[in-house]
């Protein structure tokens, strides 16, 4: 496990205060480690080479909406010396990375494609897909959960949303996983692979858009292609960039979060049995998993002006990482209550961000996971890890890369 180091800084309320420093580039560092939790006991923030790390729920909840900050992920490539090229251009064009009127305009045009009506109409297909995949290994009593369920489920859900043959989902999955490397601290060394995958997704998006221009349907891609308001429309680049973002984000989040959910329930078997008997708890189960074990390890903000926050002077340009798991398990906000899918009244997690930049695709992720988890709980009894699990780095978007499990067939 990575060790913690300390530096002496001054703040307004306490002179010569020892503040922890986290080497988030160290492969051994984990945002959900005991090291981070011990630091959280002593204070609300730490330092990293990228800027501040916010460890407690109260400060994270206030900073995520603070008027002195903007969305901070836009600077992530530049932190690693990537300021031009196809990937840098795509990243800067995300609705997530825009501000002010540009951001409001894009969200207004994109919102109809993410309507509850369009997503909920697909629930029967999500249910059939989850049953098909779980059924393929249910009698065997074991599976490699990521390869046999989480990845094909996430990829085929995207295929269903896009209205393309589900057989084409494997290629989308491979390219989306490669683009997902951009959220980690080794982005620069993976850049050639990221940009090659991005080119493939661009080509795929262009073909889809061209098809819907000629053969419109009552589906997500057509809703995007026809998006307009007050005489305004998405430009060709905005349309393509947004579609690629959906493919990448929808796949990466669902795959990783399902793996994290399975591990969470393996660690809490009584909750798994409860979910099997009470499938109506599925939405709450999704929220609890994302509170204690989010794939989004941190939400980023950037100070746009100098301001003082809880005694700390924060300068304009400072990057602020809100550590999602640390905030979501903060005893000051959640007490000593553990993982509980029946709990009510808990503060919202930050797995989908917050404020004006709240994730556009949250309903897609919540819906497809709410379908999958209770079906799995009914089918895979008493799951446990059987073999060696392999995990992605605990920075950027994290989760298991390999999760072999055994279980009692229903």
TORMIDREN-590757 format. One record per residue (C-alpha): residue number from 1; x, y, z; residue in one letter. Coordinates in pm, 1 decimal. Example, Ala and Ser with C-alpha at 12.3 -4.5 7.8 and 13.67 -1.06 7.14 Angstrom:
REM residues 2
+-----+----------+----------+----------+------+
!  nr !       c1 !       c2 !       c3 ! rest !
+-----+----------+----------+----------+------+
!   1 !   1230.0 !   -450.0 !    780.0 !    A !
!   2 !   1367.0 !   -106.0 !    714.0 !    S !
+-----+----------+----------+----------+------+
//
This chain:
REM residues 410
+-----+----------+----------+----------+------+
!  nr !       c1 !       c2 !       c3 ! rest !
+-----+----------+----------+----------+------+
!   1 !      0.0 !      0.0 !      0.0 !    X !
!   2 !    122.7 !    351.3 !    -79.9 !    X !
!   3 !    242.4 !    545.5 !    220.8 !    X !
!   4 !    129.7 !    891.5 !    319.6 !    X !
!   5 !    367.0 !   1186.9 !    340.7 !    X !
!   6 !    308.8 !   1523.6 !    503.3 !    X !
!   7 !    391.6 !   1884.2 !    427.2 !    X !
!   8 !    363.4 !   2193.6 !    641.8 !    X !
!   9 !    135.8 !   2468.6 !    508.0 !    X !
!  10 !    -30.9 !   2775.6 !    648.4 !    X !
!  11 !   -400.9 !   2839.8 !    649.3 !    X !
!  12 !   -599.5 !   3125.1 !    799.2 !    X !
!  13 !   -718.4 !   2938.1 !   1107.3 !    X !
!  14 !   -414.0 !   2729.6 !   1195.7 !    X !
!  15 !    -49.4 !   2812.0 !   1132.3 !    X !
!  16 !    201.5 !   2544.0 !   1036.3 !    X !
!  17 !    -63.0 !   2277.3 !    984.1 !    X !
!  18 !     50.8 !   1934.1 !    868.8 !    X !
!  19 !   -139.7 !   1838.6 !    552.7 !    X !
!  20 !   -108.7 !   1495.6 !    389.5 !    X !
!  21 !     33.4 !   1461.3 !     40.0 !    X !
!  22 !    -95.3 !   1177.8 !   -182.5 !    X !
!  23 !    115.8 !   1045.8 !   -467.7 !    X !
!  24 !   -181.3 !    962.5 !   -689.2 !    X !
!  25 !     54.2 !    861.4 !   -973.1 !    X !
!  26 !    185.7 !    571.4 !   -764.5 !    X !
!  27 !     25.8 !    246.7 !   -894.1 !    X !
!  28 !     -8.3 !    135.4 !   -531.8 !    X !
!  29 !   -214.1 !    441.1 !   -434.5 !    X !
!  30 !   -588.0 !    390.4 !   -385.6 !    X !
!  31 !   -841.8 !    665.7 !   -330.4 !    X !
!  32 !  -1040.8 !    429.0 !   -107.6 !    X !
!  33 !   -747.9 !    310.4 !    104.2 !    X !
!  34 !   -705.3 !    321.1 !    480.1 !    X !
!  35 !   -439.5 !    586.0 !    418.7 !    X !
!  36 !   -701.1 !    820.7 !    273.3 !    X !
!  37 !   -952.0 !    738.8 !    546.0 !    X !
!  38 !   -696.5 !    813.3 !    819.3 !    X !
!  39 !   -619.7 !   1147.1 !    655.1 !    X !
!  40 !   -994.0 !   1220.8 !    646.3 !    X !
!  41 !  -1008.3 !   1182.2 !   1024.5 !    X !
!  42 !   -753.6 !   1462.5 !   1063.7 !    X !
!  43 !   -878.9 !   1712.3 !    807.1 !    X !
!  44 !  -1098.8 !   1775.9 !    507.7 !    X !
!  45 !   -832.5 !   1801.7 !    238.5 !    X !
!  46 !   -494.9 !   1673.1 !    118.7 !    X !
!  47 !   -245.9 !   1779.6 !   -148.1 !    X !
!  48 !   -158.1 !   1600.3 !   -472.1 !    X !
!  49 !     65.3 !   1700.8 !   -760.9 !    X !
!  50 !   -251.6 !   1801.4 !   -948.7 !    X !
!  51 !   -393.6 !   2017.8 !   -670.1 !    X !
!  52 !   -628.1 !   1963.4 !   -375.0 !    X !
!  53 !   -798.4 !   1637.6 !   -279.2 !    X !
!  54 !  -1121.6 !   1689.1 !    -84.2 !    X !
!  55 !  -1189.9 !   1402.3 !    157.8 !    X !
!  56 !  -1507.2 !   1487.8 !    349.4 !    X !
!  57 !  -1869.1 !   1495.3 !    235.8 !    X !
!  58 !  -1966.5 !   1840.6 !    361.2 !    X !
!  59 !  -1680.7 !   2019.4 !    186.9 !    X !
!  60 !  -1727.6 !   1814.3 !   -131.9 !    X !
!  61 !  -2100.2 !   1895.3 !   -141.7 !    X !
!  62 !  -2032.8 !   2267.0 !   -109.6 !    X !
!  63 !  -1734.9 !   2284.3 !   -344.3 !    X !
!  64 !  -1904.9 !   2091.6 !   -624.4 !    X !
!  65 !  -2149.3 !   2384.8 !   -657.2 !    X !
!  66 !  -1928.4 !   2668.6 !   -535.5 !    X !
!  67 !  -1958.0 !   2989.1 !   -744.1 !    X !
!  68 !  -1579.0 !   3022.0 !   -743.7 !    X !
!  69 !  -1518.1 !   2699.5 !   -937.3 !    X !
!  70 !  -1583.4 !   2556.0 !  -1282.6 !    X !
!  71 !  -1579.9 !   2202.3 !  -1415.6 !    X !
!  72 !  -1217.0 !   2093.9 !  -1389.7 !    X !
!  73 !  -1179.6 !   1790.7 !  -1615.2 !    X !
!  74 !  -1115.9 !   2009.3 !  -1919.1 !    X !
!  75 !   -758.2 !   2060.0 !  -1799.0 !    X !
!  76 !   -685.9 !   1689.2 !  -1743.8 !    X !
!  77 !   -505.4 !   1626.7 !  -2078.3 !    X !
!  78 !   -301.0 !   1945.0 !  -2037.1 !    X !
!  79 !   -184.1 !   1823.0 !  -1695.5 !    X !
!  80 !    -11.0 !   1547.6 !  -1891.3 !    X !
!  81 !    124.6 !   1767.6 !  -2171.4 !    X !
!  82 !   -152.8 !   1683.8 !  -2420.2 !    X !
!  83 !   -272.6 !   2012.9 !  -2566.8 !    X !
!  84 !   -342.9 !   1930.9 !  -2932.1 !    X !
!  85 !   -445.7 !   1644.3 !  -3156.2 !    X !
!  86 !   -769.0 !   1446.9 !  -3206.7 !    X !
!  87 !   -807.5 !   1342.0 !  -2845.7 !    X !
!  88 !   -748.2 !   1690.1 !  -2701.3 !    X !
!  89 !  -1000.6 !   1837.5 !  -2945.9 !    X !
!  90 !  -1264.6 !   1576.6 !  -2860.5 !    X !
!  91 !  -1211.6 !   1618.0 !  -2485.9 !    X !
!  92 !  -1250.6 !   1996.6 !  -2503.9 !    X !
!  93 !  -1575.6 !   1959.6 !  -2700.1 !    X !
!  94 !  -1757.9 !   1757.9 !  -2432.5 !    X !
!  95 !  -2070.6 !   1917.5 !  -2291.7 !    X !
!  96 !  -1921.2 !   1815.7 !  -1955.3 !    X !
!  97 !  -1621.6 !   2042.2 !  -2014.8 !    X !
!  98 !  -1808.5 !   2353.4 !  -2124.1 !    X !
!  99 !  -1936.7 !   2641.7 !  -1915.3 !    X !
! 100 !  -2193.6 !   2919.1 !  -1923.8 !    X !
! 101 !  -2410.3 !   2971.7 !  -2230.6 !    X !
! 102 !  -2224.3 !   2711.1 !  -2438.2 !    X !
! 103 !  -2291.9 !   2446.6 !  -2173.9 !    X !
! 104 !  -2656.2 !   2547.8 !  -2128.5 !    X !
! 105 !  -2717.5 !   2540.6 !  -2503.0 !    X !
! 106 !  -2571.6 !   2191.4 !  -2549.1 !    X !
! 107 !  -2761.0 !   2047.4 !  -2251.9 !    X !
! 108 !  -3084.5 !   2198.5 !  -2380.9 !    X !
! 109 !  -3034.4 !   2033.3 !  -2719.4 !    X !
! 110 !  -2916.6 !   1697.8 !  -2579.7 !    X !
! 111 !  -3174.2 !   1652.0 !  -2302.0 !    X !
! 112 !  -3460.5 !   1517.1 !  -2521.9 !    X !
! 113 !  -3247.8 !   1220.8 !  -2632.9 !    X !
! 114 !  -3206.4 !   1117.6 !  -2267.9 !    X !
! 115 !  -3579.3 !   1127.3 !  -2193.3 !    X !
! 116 !  -3731.5 !    885.1 !  -1945.3 !    X !
! 117 !  -3977.7 !    773.8 !  -2213.6 !    X !
! 118 !  -3705.2 !    656.8 !  -2451.6 !    X !
! 119 !  -3503.1 !    482.6 !  -2179.8 !    X !
! 120 !  -3790.0 !    310.7 !  -1998.1 !    X !
! 121 !  -3924.8 !    175.0 !  -2327.6 !    X !
! 122 !  -3603.9 !    -30.2 !  -2350.8 !    X !
! 123 !  -3638.5 !   -196.2 !  -2007.9 !    X !
! 124 !  -3791.2 !   -520.0 !  -2146.1 !    X !
! 125 !  -3492.8 !   -557.9 !  -2378.4 !    X !
! 126 !  -3248.5 !   -488.7 !  -2094.8 !    X !
! 127 !  -3428.9 !   -753.1 !  -1887.2 !    X !
! 128 !  -3414.6 !  -1012.3 !  -2164.5 !    X !
! 129 !  -3045.9 !   -939.3 !  -2220.7 !    X !
! 130 !  -2958.0 !   -976.8 !  -1852.0 !    X !
! 131 !  -3149.5 !  -1304.8 !  -1836.5 !    X !
! 132 !  -2978.7 !  -1438.2 !  -2149.1 !    X !
! 133 !  -2628.7 !  -1359.2 !  -2023.6 !    X !
! 134 !  -2684.4 !  -1487.3 !  -1668.7 !    X !
! 135 !  -2854.1 !  -1796.8 !  -1805.9 !    X !
! 136 !  -2548.6 !  -1883.9 !  -2013.0 !    X !
! 137 !  -2347.3 !  -1967.7 !  -1700.3 !    X !
! 138 !  -2610.0 !  -2004.4 !  -1425.1 !    X !
! 139 !  -2604.5 !  -2384.3 !  -1412.7 !    X !
! 140 !  -2225.1 !  -2395.5 !  -1418.2 !    X !
! 141 !  -2191.5 !  -2238.5 !  -1073.9 !    X !
! 142 !  -1903.0 !  -2013.9 !  -1175.7 !    X !
! 143 !  -1811.3 !  -1743.0 !  -1424.9 !    X !
! 144 !  -1563.2 !  -1469.7 !  -1498.0 !    X !
! 145 !  -1808.4 !  -1196.8 !  -1416.4 !    X !
! 146 !  -1653.1 !   -912.8 !  -1615.2 !    X !
! 147 !  -1602.8 !  -1104.8 !  -1941.8 !    X !
! 148 !  -1922.6 !  -1307.6 !  -1923.0 !    X !
! 149 !  -2166.8 !  -1052.3 !  -1786.2 !    X !
! 150 !  -2055.4 !   -694.9 !  -1707.8 !    X !
! 151 !  -1876.3 !   -622.6 !  -2034.8 !    X !
! 152 !  -2120.5 !   -784.9 !  -2280.8 !    X !
! 153 !  -2417.0 !   -643.2 !  -2089.4 !    X !
! 154 !  -2279.7 !   -288.1 !  -2094.6 !    X !
! 155 !  -2181.4 !   -313.9 !  -2462.0 !    X !
! 156 !  -2510.2 !   -463.4 !  -2578.4 !    X !
! 157 !  -2709.5 !   -208.0 !  -2377.8 !    X !
! 158 !  -2532.0 !     61.1 !  -2578.9 !    X !
! 159 !  -2610.4 !   -128.5 !  -2899.9 !    X !
! 160 !  -2977.4 !   -143.8 !  -2799.6 !    X !
! 161 !  -2984.5 !    230.1 !  -2724.8 !    X !
! 162 !  -2814.5 !    309.6 !  -3055.6 !    X !
! 163 !  -3044.8 !     77.7 !  -3250.0 !    X !
! 164 !  -2763.9 !   -127.8 !  -3404.1 !    X !
! 165 !  -2714.5 !   -505.8 !  -3423.5 !    X !
! 166 !  -2605.1 !   -635.6 !  -3084.6 !    X !
! 167 !  -2343.3 !   -846.5 !  -3261.2 !    X !
! 168 !  -2149.4 !   -527.6 !  -3332.6 !    X !
! 169 !  -2116.3 !   -448.9 !  -2963.3 !    X !
! 170 !  -1781.6 !   -625.9 !  -2911.3 !    X !
! 171 !  -1596.5 !   -380.4 !  -3133.5 !    X !
! 172 !  -1764.2 !    -86.1 !  -2959.5 !    X !
! 173 !  -1667.0 !   -233.7 !  -2622.5 !    X !
! 174 !  -1300.7 !   -270.9 !  -2716.2 !    X !
! 175 !  -1273.5 !     83.7 !  -2847.5 !    X !
! 176 !  -1466.0 !    229.8 !  -2552.3 !    X !
! 177 !  -1238.9 !     51.1 !  -2306.0 !    X !
! 178 !   -934.8 !    193.0 !  -2485.9 !    X !
! 179 !  -1073.9 !    547.8 !  -2474.7 !    X !
! 180 !  -1144.3 !    491.2 !  -2103.7 !    X !
! 181 !   -768.7 !    481.5 !  -2045.0 !    X !
! 182 !   -780.2 !    860.5 !  -2085.9 !    X !
! 183 !   -933.0 !    900.4 !  -1739.4 !    X !
! 184 !   -631.9 !    742.8 !  -1566.9 !    X !
! 185 !   -297.7 !    887.9 !  -1466.6 !    X !
! 186 !   -115.2 !    702.7 !  -1747.9 !    X !
! 187 !   -301.0 !    885.1 !  -2020.3 !    X !
! 188 !     12.0 !   1003.0 !  -2204.6 !    X !
! 189 !    168.2 !    660.3 !  -2250.7 !    X !
! 190 !   -167.6 !    525.6 !  -2370.9 !    X !
! 191 !   -237.1 !    817.3 !  -2608.3 !    X !
! 192 !   -170.2 !    629.1 !  -2939.4 !    X !
! 193 !   -410.3 !    354.3 !  -2837.5 !    X !
! 194 !   -668.1 !    608.4 !  -2718.2 !    X !
! 195 !   -658.6 !    808.2 !  -3042.0 !    X !
! 196 !   -681.0 !    496.2 !  -3261.0 !    X !
! 197 !   -990.1 !    383.9 !  -3070.0 !    X !
! 198 !  -1137.5 !    734.4 !  -3088.2 !    X !
! 199 !  -1096.6 !    732.2 !  -3468.7 !    X !
! 200 !  -1288.8 !    403.3 !  -3482.8 !    X !
! 201 !  -1572.5 !    543.7 !  -3271.7 !    X !
! 202 !  -1582.6 !    857.4 !  -3486.7 !    X !
! 203 !  -1625.6 !    644.2 !  -3798.3 !    X !
! 204 !  -1897.9 !    443.7 !  -3628.8 !    X !
! 205 !  -2081.1 !    756.9 !  -3515.0 !    X !
! 206 !  -2060.2 !    914.6 !  -3861.2 !    X !
! 207 !  -2216.7 !    605.9 !  -4018.4 !    X !
! 208 !  -2497.8 !    600.1 !  -3761.8 !    X !
! 209 !  -2575.9 !    967.9 !  -3807.7 !    X !
! 210 !  -2578.4 !    936.7 !  -4185.3 !    X !
! 211 !  -2819.2 !    642.6 !  -4162.8 !    X !
! 212 !  -3064.0 !    826.8 !  -3933.9 !    X !
! 213 !  -3060.0 !   1130.1 !  -4160.5 !    X !
! 214 !  -3199.8 !    908.3 !  -4435.3 !    X !
! 215 !  -3398.4 !    658.6 !  -4222.5 !    X !
! 216 !  -3513.0 !    830.4 !  -3901.2 !    X !
! 217 !  -3658.6 !    618.3 !  -3620.1 !    X !
! 218 !  -3810.6 !    673.1 !  -3277.8 !    X !
! 219 !  -3476.5 !    617.2 !  -3107.6 !    X !
! 220 !  -3186.6 !    785.5 !  -2933.7 !    X !
! 221 !  -2967.2 !    857.1 !  -3237.9 !    X !
! 222 !  -3255.1 !   1009.2 !  -3433.0 !    X !
! 223 !  -3344.4 !   1224.4 !  -3131.3 !    X !
! 224 !  -2985.6 !   1351.5 !  -3126.8 !    X !
! 225 !  -2969.2 !   1404.3 !  -3502.6 !    X !
! 226 !  -3293.4 !   1603.0 !  -3496.8 !    X !
! 227 !  -3219.2 !   1789.4 !  -3173.1 !    X !
! 228 !  -3311.8 !   2153.1 !  -3199.9 !    X !
! 229 !  -3456.4 !   2435.0 !  -2996.6 !    X !
! 230 !  -3533.1 !   2801.2 !  -3067.0 !    X !
! 231 !  -3416.6 !   2745.7 !  -3424.1 !    X !
! 232 !  -3081.4 !   2611.3 !  -3304.6 !    X !
! 233 !  -2934.9 !   2268.8 !  -3386.6 !    X !
! 234 !  -2633.0 !   2063.8 !  -3294.7 !    X !
! 235 !  -2343.5 !   2119.1 !  -3534.0 !    X !
! 236 !  -2198.3 !   1817.2 !  -3713.0 !    X !
! 237 !  -1904.1 !   1812.7 !  -3472.4 !    X !
! 238 !  -2124.1 !   1853.3 !  -3164.1 !    X !
! 239 !  -2346.4 !   1570.3 !  -3279.2 !    X !
! 240 !  -2057.4 !   1334.0 !  -3344.5 !    X !
! 241 !  -1870.6 !   1426.4 !  -3025.7 !    X !
! 242 !  -2183.5 !   1379.4 !  -2814.9 !    X !
! 243 !  -2260.5 !   1041.4 !  -2968.0 !    X !
! 244 !  -1906.0 !    917.1 !  -2909.8 !    X !
! 245 !  -1922.5 !   1043.7 !  -2550.9 !    X !
! 246 !  -2242.7 !    844.7 !  -2494.2 !    X !
! 247 !  -2086.6 !    527.3 !  -2638.2 !    X !
! 248 !  -1771.9 !    560.8 !  -2429.2 !    X !
! 249 !  -1933.0 !    687.5 !  -2109.0 !    X !
! 250 !  -2229.4 !    452.2 !  -2114.5 !    X !
! 251 !  -2016.9 !    143.7 !  -2166.3 !    X !
! 252 !  -1734.8 !    230.4 !  -1928.3 !    X !
! 253 !  -1956.6 !    335.1 !  -1638.7 !    X !
! 254 !  -2195.0 !     38.8 !  -1653.5 !    X !
! 255 !  -1924.0 !   -224.3 !  -1698.9 !    X !
! 256 !  -1710.0 !    -96.7 !  -1413.5 !    X !
! 257 !  -1997.9 !    -21.2 !  -1179.9 !    X !
! 258 !  -2149.3 !   -368.0 !  -1223.8 !    X !
! 259 !  -1815.2 !   -523.9 !  -1132.5 !    X !
! 260 !  -1788.2 !   -299.3 !   -828.3 !    X !
! 261 !  -2146.1 !   -387.5 !   -733.6 !    X !
! 262 !  -2074.0 !   -759.8 !   -747.3 !    X !
! 263 !  -1768.4 !   -716.9 !   -524.5 !    X !
! 264 !  -1967.6 !   -499.2 !   -282.0 !    X !
! 265 !  -2240.1 !   -760.7 !   -249.2 !    X !
! 266 !  -1985.5 !  -1041.4 !   -212.7 !    X !
! 267 !  -1854.3 !   -842.3 !     82.5 !    X !
! 268 !  -2212.6 !   -801.4 !    214.9 !    X !
! 269 !  -2390.0 !  -1134.7 !    147.6 !    X !
! 270 !  -2696.9 !  -1054.6 !    358.3 !    X !
! 271 !  -2767.9 !   -756.0 !    135.5 !    X !
! 272 !  -2743.8 !   -978.7 !   -173.5 !    X !
! 273 !  -2998.3 !  -1220.3 !    -27.5 !    X !
! 274 !  -3222.5 !   -926.7 !     59.7 !    X !
! 275 !  -3207.1 !   -794.8 !   -296.8 !    X !
! 276 !  -3293.7 !  -1140.4 !   -433.3 !    X !
! 277 !  -3612.4 !  -1145.3 !   -227.6 !    X !
! 278 !  -3700.9 !   -779.7 !   -272.5 !    X !
! 279 !  -3621.6 !   -674.6 !   -630.4 !    X !
! 280 !  -3801.7 !   -344.5 !   -573.5 !    X !
! 281 !  -3490.9 !   -240.9 !   -378.1 !    X !
! 282 !  -3283.5 !   -239.3 !   -698.4 !    X !
! 283 !  -3277.0 !    141.3 !   -742.6 !    X !
! 284 !  -3165.5 !    184.5 !   -381.3 !    X !
! 285 !  -2903.3 !    -87.3 !   -431.4 !    X !
! 286 !  -2756.3 !    105.9 !   -723.7 !    X !
! 287 !  -2731.4 !    421.0 !   -511.5 !    X !
! 288 !  -2567.6 !    237.5 !   -220.0 !    X !
! 289 !  -2310.7 !     71.7 !   -445.0 !    X !
! 290 !  -2224.9 !    406.0 !   -602.5 !    X !
! 291 !  -2195.0 !    564.2 !   -259.4 !    X !
! 292 !  -1945.4 !    317.1 !   -113.8 !    X !
! 293 !  -1776.2 !    191.9 !   -431.3 !    X !
! 294 !  -1808.6 !    437.6 !   -722.3 !    X !
! 295 !  -1629.7 !    379.9 !  -1050.3 !    X !
! 296 !  -1575.9 !    757.3 !  -1066.3 !    X !
! 297 !  -1291.6 !    794.7 !   -820.2 !    X !
! 298 !  -1297.4 !   1173.5 !   -816.7 !    X !
! 299 !  -1501.9 !   1462.6 !   -951.8 !    X !
! 300 !  -1287.2 !   1755.9 !  -1064.7 !    X !
! 301 !  -1337.2 !   2128.9 !  -1025.9 !    X !
! 302 !  -1105.3 !   2422.8 !  -1098.2 !    X !
! 303 !  -1095.7 !   2752.6 !   -910.5 !    X !
! 304 !  -1172.4 !   3043.7 !  -1143.3 !    X !
! 305 !  -1099.1 !   3309.2 !   -882.9 !    X !
! 306 !   -913.2 !   3340.7 !   -553.8 !    X !
! 307 !  -1136.7 !   3256.5 !   -257.6 !    X !
! 308 !  -1120.3 !   3138.7 !    102.1 !    X !
! 309 !  -1294.3 !   2813.4 !    185.8 !    X !
! 310 !  -1317.0 !   2675.6 !    540.1 !    X !
! 311 !  -1001.4 !   2862.7 !    633.9 !    X !
! 312 !   -799.0 !   2759.9 !    328.8 !    X !
! 313 !   -687.8 !   3016.6 !     72.6 !    X !
! 314 !   -754.8 !   2868.4 !   -271.9 !    X !
! 315 !   -592.3 !   3043.2 !   -566.7 !    X !
! 316 !   -742.8 !   3078.4 !   -913.2 !    X !
! 317 !   -632.2 !   2790.4 !  -1134.1 !    X !
! 318 !   -615.4 !   2537.6 !   -848.8 !    X !
! 319 !   -744.2 !   2192.0 !   -945.0 !    X !
! 320 !   -976.1 !   2040.6 !   -685.5 !    X !
! 321 !  -1043.4 !   1665.0 !   -682.5 !    X !
! 322 !  -1348.1 !   1560.9 !   -480.3 !    X !
! 323 !  -1272.5 !   1201.8 !   -370.6 !    X !
! 324 !  -1606.9 !   1027.6 !   -423.0 !    X !
! 325 !  -1559.9 !    717.6 !   -206.2 !    X !
! 326 !  -1401.8 !    911.1 !     78.2 !    X !
! 327 !  -1689.8 !   1161.4 !     76.3 !    X !
! 328 !  -1950.9 !    887.7 !     35.4 !    X !
! 329 !  -1826.7 !    694.5 !    339.9 !    X !
! 330 !  -1749.0 !    996.9 !    557.6 !    X !
! 331 !  -1862.3 !    914.4 !    914.2 !    X !
! 332 !  -1941.1 !   1282.3 !    973.0 !    X !
! 333 !  -2213.5 !   1259.1 !    706.7 !    X !
! 334 !  -2319.5 !    894.8 !    725.4 !    X !
! 335 !  -2236.2 !    791.2 !   1082.3 !    X !
! 336 !  -2121.3 !    436.1 !   1141.5 !    X !
! 337 !  -2399.7 !    278.4 !    934.4 !    X !
! 338 !  -2260.0 !     46.0 !    670.8 !    X !
! 339 !  -2379.3 !    -75.6 !    332.7 !    X !
! 340 !  -2759.2 !    -95.5 !    354.5 !    X !
! 341 !  -2993.2 !   -103.3 !     54.9 !    X !
! 342 !  -3294.1 !    -36.6 !    280.8 !    X !
! 343 !  -3152.8 !    288.9 !    421.4 !    X !
! 344 !  -3348.6 !    605.9 !    352.4 !    X !
! 345 !  -3269.8 !    974.3 !    378.9 !    X !
! 346 !  -2899.9 !    943.6 !    300.9 !    X !
! 347 !  -2732.9 !   1237.2 !    125.4 !    X !
! 348 !  -2679.0 !   1186.2 !   -249.8 !    X !
! 349 !  -2349.4 !   1043.6 !   -372.4 !    X !
! 350 !  -2123.1 !   1213.9 !   -626.6 !    X !
! 351 !  -2091.7 !    923.2 !   -870.3 !    X !
! 352 !  -2272.6 !   1126.4 !  -1137.0 !    X !
! 353 !  -2111.2 !   1456.8 !  -1044.7 !    X !
! 354 !  -2326.0 !   1742.3 !   -920.8 !    X !
! 355 !  -2455.3 !   2090.3 !   -987.2 !    X !
! 356 !  -2505.2 !   2211.2 !  -1344.1 !    X !
! 357 !  -2267.9 !   1940.3 !  -1470.0 !    X !
! 358 !  -2472.4 !   1648.1 !  -1337.0 !    X !
! 359 !  -2428.6 !   1352.5 !  -1573.1 !    X !
! 360 !  -2667.9 !   1363.7 !  -1869.3 !    X !
! 361 !  -2670.5 !    984.3 !  -1896.0 !    X !
! 362 !  -2746.4 !    908.7 !  -1531.8 !    X !
! 363 !  -3089.6 !    766.4 !  -1613.1 !    X !
! 364 !  -2939.8 !    518.1 !  -1860.8 !    X !
! 365 !  -2689.7 !    390.2 !  -1604.3 !    X !
! 366 !  -2941.2 !    378.1 !  -1320.5 !    X !
! 367 !  -3194.4 !    193.9 !  -1534.2 !    X !
! 368 !  -2971.6 !    -73.9 !  -1684.7 !    X !
! 369 !  -2808.5 !   -151.0 !  -1348.2 !    X !
! 370 !  -3146.0 !   -158.6 !  -1169.2 !    X !
! 371 !  -3256.0 !   -422.1 !  -1418.9 !    X !
! 372 !  -2941.6 !   -635.2 !  -1390.9 !    X !
! 373 !  -2872.7 !   -648.5 !  -1017.6 !    X !
! 374 !  -3192.7 !   -812.4 !   -882.7 !    X !
! 375 !  -3192.6 !  -1063.8 !  -1168.4 !    X !
! 376 !  -2835.3 !  -1157.6 !  -1081.3 !    X !
! 377 !  -2921.5 !  -1178.4 !   -711.2 !    X !
! 378 !  -3199.1 !  -1427.5 !   -785.6 !    X !
! 379 !  -2979.1 !  -1632.6 !  -1018.9 !    X !
! 380 !  -2637.8 !  -1634.8 !   -849.1 !    X !
! 381 !  -2676.2 !  -1740.8 !   -485.4 !    X !
! 382 !  -2399.1 !  -1691.6 !   -231.0 !    X !
! 383 !  -2140.0 !  -1549.6 !   -475.4 !    X !
! 384 !  -1775.0 !  -1544.3 !   -372.5 !    X !
! 385 !  -1449.1 !  -1464.9 !   -546.6 !    X !
! 386 !  -1291.8 !  -1785.9 !   -675.9 !    X !
! 387 !   -950.3 !  -1721.9 !   -827.9 !    X !
! 388 !   -741.3 !  -1412.8 !   -883.0 !    X !
! 389 !   -922.3 !  -1085.5 !   -945.3 !    X !
! 390 !   -744.8 !   -815.1 !  -1146.2 !    X !
! 391 !   -826.6 !   -449.9 !  -1084.6 !    X !
! 392 !   -788.9 !   -131.1 !  -1285.1 !    X !
! 393 !   -583.2 !    144.6 !  -1118.0 !    X !
! 394 !   -781.0 !    320.3 !   -846.6 !    X !
! 395 !   -777.0 !    655.6 !  -1025.3 !    X !
! 396 !   -988.5 !    788.0 !  -1308.9 !    X !
! 397 !  -1264.1 !    531.8 !  -1369.3 !    X !
! 398 !  -1189.3 !    217.3 !  -1173.8 !    X !
! 399 !  -1328.3 !   -132.9 !  -1132.6 !    X !
! 400 !  -1233.0 !   -496.6 !  -1178.9 !    X !
! 401 !  -1075.3 !   -597.5 !  -1508.9 !    X !
! 402 !  -1120.9 !   -963.4 !  -1413.1 !    X !
! 403 !  -1352.1 !  -1099.3 !  -1141.5 !    X !
! 404 !  -1381.5 !  -1480.7 !  -1129.7 !    X !
! 405 !  -1666.0 !  -1587.9 !   -902.6 !    X !
! 406 !  -1833.4 !  -1904.8 !   -787.9 !    X !
! 407 !  -2192.5 !  -1928.1 !   -666.2 !    X !
! 408 !  -2477.5 !  -2165.7 !   -586.0 !    X !
! 409 !  -2707.8 !  -2199.9 !   -888.5 !    X !
! 410 !  -3062.8 !  -2086.1 !   -814.8 !    X !
+-----+----------+----------+----------+------+
//
